[in-house]
Amino acid sequence: MKKAAAEDTKPQRETTKGDLVYVQAEVVLEFLQRLLAANGVPDGDAAVIAGCLVSADLRGVDTHGAARLPDDLDRVRRGLVNVRPQSR
């Protein structure tokens, strides 16, 4: 079945190779920011954290990239991380 012409002109946001799905960094960045903000992290901090995670992934340091977020958010939800510290 042939794709509609409109579908052919859409920018590709993800590709699949074997079992892996590759997504544009900008899409991942926005997704991570939204997840962090939804869990109480202030918007500015969420942007910095998401940027660091995506940057690590782009450098090939997957152990310190977006894959960390589920564990980090679990710690936030359990109250082990203060997302609004009063630094002086």
C-alpha positions as CSV (number, residue, x, y, z in Angstrom):
1,M,0.0,0.0,0.0
2,K,1.4,3.4,-1.0
3,K,1.8,6.2,1.6
4,A,-0.2,9.3,1.1
5,A,1.8,12.3,-0.3
6,A,1.4,14.2,2.9
7,E,3.0,11.5,4.9
8,D,6.1,11.5,2.6
9,T,6.7,15.2,3.4
10,K,6.6,14.9,7.2
11,P,10.0,15.2,8.9
12,Q,11.1,11.9,10.3
13,R,11.2,12.0,14.1
14,E,12.3,8.4,14.6
15,T,13.9,5.5,12.8
16,T,14.0,1.8,13.7
17,K,17.1,-0.4,13.3
18,G,16.5,-4.0,14.5
19,D,15.2,-3.8,18.1
20,L,16.4,-0.2,18.6
21,V,14.4,3.0,18.0
22,Y,16.3,6.2,17.3
23,V,14.5,9.4,18.1
24,Q,15.6,13.0,17.4
25,A,17.4,14.6,20.3
26,E,15.0,17.5,20.4
27,V,12.0,15.1,20.8
28,V,13.7,13.3,23.6
29,L,14.7,16.5,25.3
30,E,11.1,17.8,25.4
31,F,9.8,14.4,26.6
32,L,12.3,14.3,29.5
33,Q,11.6,17.9,30.4
34,R,7.8,17.1,30.6
35,L,8.4,14.0,32.7
36,L,10.6,15.9,35.1
37,A,8.1,18.8,35.4
38,A,5.2,16.4,35.9
39,N,7.1,15.0,38.9
40,G,7.5,18.4,40.6
41,V,10.9,19.4,39.2
42,P,10.9,23.2,38.5
43,D,10.9,24.0,34.8
44,G,14.4,25.5,34.7
45,D,15.9,22.6,36.6
46,A,14.0,20.1,34.4
47,A,15.5,21.8,31.3
48,V,19.1,21.5,32.7
49,I,18.7,17.9,33.8
50,A,17.1,16.9,30.5
51,G,19.8,18.6,28.6
52,C,22.5,16.8,30.6
53,L,20.9,13.4,30.0
54,V,20.4,14.0,26.3
55,S,24.0,15.3,26.0
56,A,25.3,12.1,27.6
57,D,23.4,10.0,25.2
58,L,24.7,12.0,22.2
59,R,28.2,11.4,23.5
60,G,27.6,7.7,23.7
61,V,27.6,7.5,27.5
62,D,24.3,5.7,27.7
63,T,24.8,4.8,31.4
64,H,24.4,8.5,32.2
65,G,21.7,9.4,29.7
66,A,17.9,9.1,29.4
67,A,18.0,5.5,30.6
68,R,18.7,6.9,34.1
69,L,15.4,8.8,34.3
70,P,13.1,6.0,35.5
71,D,15.3,5.3,38.6
72,D,15.8,9.1,39.2
73,L,12.1,9.7,39.1
74,D,11.4,6.8,41.4
75,R,13.7,8.4,43.9
76,V,11.9,11.7,43.5
77,R,8.5,10.0,44.0
78,R,9.7,8.2,47.1
79,G,10.9,11.5,48.6
80,L,14.6,10.6,48.5
81,V,15.4,13.6,46.3
82,N,14.4,17.2,47.2
83,V,13.4,18.8,43.9
84,R,13.0,22.2,45.6
85,P,16.1,22.7,47.8
86,Q,16.6,26.0,49.6
87,S,20.2,26.6,48.7
88,R,22.1,29.5,50.3
